[in-house]
């Protein structure tokens, strides 16, 4: 609780007012016996202590601070409790109480006969008067305490706060507002809002009394790069709204750095489950080499390009890199450059301003780069990025800045970039389908993920892991693979890698009714390897199986409509007529 020293000016004003009204000297002390206010001979004693500051000395003020009673002395010589030190002839003393505690005393002290006569003749009235003055000081102290508590809250919040009156003049602000705007408080307070920051909603909120919440607002300081804030303008309503119509007395502007808001949201929601290198299953030499090399570069901020066939787990490696990096407390944002229509990809990556295109959100929208601020962005299927966006990505990497669609103002970004592809980018460069300068920017640290067929010893581990995983997901209790089923699975070439392996195990668990997965419940494409030829299979059959998996995977990604098949043919590097012919020959669902 605050002491009377917190309202020292008010205490002095009350003491002077009492003396002016009664022509009797006044002394006001706090709970520590410090003289906070006084008149006459007490003026020069302000700041010193009565009774040596010892509340347990047995002197009268110490007793009154303990008991909380009123005290009247009209004859110091006969009053055993009173011990005059400076020729005091009479005194009335009243405790100042706040919330049941004694926070000080007010004393009316007579030093001449005239003053003594006033106390003797009017002691009851003067005692009541002092009680009211004590209540006044207590209420002022309470107000000050609440104001200090409110100020402490205002200063401790993570948001910048600016209070304006109904003329949009700034009445006060907090430290966070100073810090975010980069302007000292003395230059903010007293200025018109428009002189500091153009917030169009402020005047409308004051007139309508309706808050404007969570809007993105740009601040442009003198000679500084623009800053983006998440801003709310809340009206300060009059107590009697009927008398004031719909207008407000003013408004509070609350704002935060938009990047920091996203960081806190990410940290609070914990949406990204960290994947570590221990979560990547594999003990084969090629896999251990890939994990060792990737772990070695995790702590760096350099750009990484992960290459490998579809289904090898490139995103898993990217997540593990992020989890082992100093950025692991910030977002990991993944975007598949080949899965988003070209016309939408730019706005997904870089965001857009309001009104940037037909159908755009009226508030604008941040892109993946902004959302990933201080974290990691994973650009999967980077080989599918259109050429005009390759230029924009190159500039973002080089300058550490991006521009939203429809904006001319750059936004600083702090992200680590990990890209991945299953394509041969060097061949694409030769065919002028991928920019060489972008390739060099991305390929600072190349990581090659081995295909499953080269990972001796890992297939059985992955099969058992997938068995356990899908048992839990599907509510089954299948214990193992039969000997024949396991031999068929180990002999399979796995063109779709780990993703295909998981699909096969999930299919088999759905089909199997016993405690072990039998060979007969494996997919047909695996059973075809175990024909009467003793498991031998021709090159044509192997090629057909491989093509079937590739086409199925591509169609699953693009879709199966006529337009989707045009895209699929382009991705597969074959003509549309060839795609339709192979779909028909291989028995693929169209």
C-alpha positions, 0 to 999 in steps of 0.5 A: 500500500502507498504511504502519504508521501505518495500524495505529498503535494495534496497533504501540504495543500490540506494542511495549509487549507486547515490552517487558513480556515482555523488559524491553528497550526497543522501537522500531518505525519505518516505511519512511520512518523515522518512529517509529510505536511505542516504549517508554521513551525512545522514547515521547516521540519517536513521530511524529519521524524516525530518521536525519532521515528520510533512507533514503540517509544511510548510517546503519544503519536506512536500510541495513536498510530497503534490504537487508531483513536482520536485524541484531545489534549487541552492541558498538557501539564495534567495530561500524562500521555502528552509530552510537549517539546516546543511549548505546545498548549493544546492539540487535537489529533485524528488518525487517517485510516484506509481499508482498516489500516492507520496510514497517518495522523492529522494534528491541530496544535496550539502554540498561543492562548488564542489557538488554545481557546479555539480548541477548548471551546470547539473540540468536538466540532474540530475533531469532526472537522479533522475526521472529514479531512482525514477521510479526504486524505484517505480517499486521495491516497486511495485514488492515487493507489488505484491510479498507480496500479492502473499505471503499472498495468498500463506500463507492463502490458505488451501493447502500445497504448495511446489515449486521445480525447474527443478532439483526437489530441493525445492525453497519455501513452505508455512506455511500449508506445514510445518504444514501438513508435520510436518517439519520446513521450514528451513529443507524443503527449499533447500532440494531435494524433494526426501529427504522430500517426494517421489512424483513419478509424480513430475519429469514426470510433469517437463519433460512433462509439463503436470499436474498431478491433484487430486491424492492420495499420501501417506506421511511417515514421520520419526517415524510417522504414514502415512498421505494421501493427495490429491495432484496436481503437476502443471508445471511452464512453461517457457515463451518461450516454443519453446526454452525449448522444452516440459520441465518446469522450475519447478513445484508447488506441492499443497496438502491437507489432504484428510479427510479435503477435504471430510469434506469441500466437504460435508459442501459445498454441504450440501448433507445430509438434517438433520432429527430431532426428530421433523421429526419423527411422533408419540405421542404414549407412546412407540414412545415417550419413544423411542424418549426420550431415543434416544435424551438422548444419542445423545450427547454421542459418544458411539456406538448405536444398533437400533433394530426393525422390517423392516420398523419401521424407524431405519435409521430415528432415526439414522439420528436424533441422528446424527443431535442432536450430536456434529458431525452434521456438518460432514457427515452422511454415511449410508450403507446397509450391506445386500444390497451389494454383499459380495465380494464388501462389504469389499471395500465399507466399508474400501476402497481399494488401487490401484491394490488391485483386478481386476477391481479396480480403478487405483487411489484406493478408500476411504471407507465409514469409511474414508468418514464419518471421524468426522461424523457418519456411519450407518451400517444398517442390521448389522446382514447380515455382513459376519463373516470375515468382523465382525472381521475387523469391531471389530478391527476398533471399538476397535483400531479406525483404518481401513486398506484398501483392499490391504494395510498394512498401518492403517488409523486413523478414528474418527467416531461414529458408529450406527448399526441397525438390524431387526434380533435377534442377540443373537439367531445368536450368539447361532447359531455361525452366529454373533460374541459375542464380536462384539455384545457387542461392538455394543450393548453399547446403545440398542434402540428398535423401536416399531412396528406400531401395538403397536403405538396406536394413531399414525396410523391416524397421519401417514396416514394424513402425507403420504396423504399430502406427496404424494399429493404433489409428485403426483400433487393430491388434495385429502382431506381425507380418507372416514370413511370406508377406514379409519376404514379398515386402522386402523384395519389392522395389518401393518406387514410392518410398516411405509414403508408399510403404505406409500406404501398403501397410495401412491397406493390409491392416484394413484387409487383415482379420487375423493376428498377422498380416498374410501375403494374400492381404497385400496389394495386388502390385506386390503380389504380382512379383510372386508369380509362378515364376518363383518371384522373378519378374521381367523388366517390362513388368518392373517398369510397368509397376514403377510407372503405375505408382508414379502416375497414381501419385501424380494424379492423387496430387493434381486430381483426375479431371481433364484439366488436372490430367493436363497438369499431370502430363506436364509434371510427368514430362509426357504428352497428354495422349501418352498419359491417357494411353498408359492410364488405360494400359496399366489399369489406373482409375481415370 
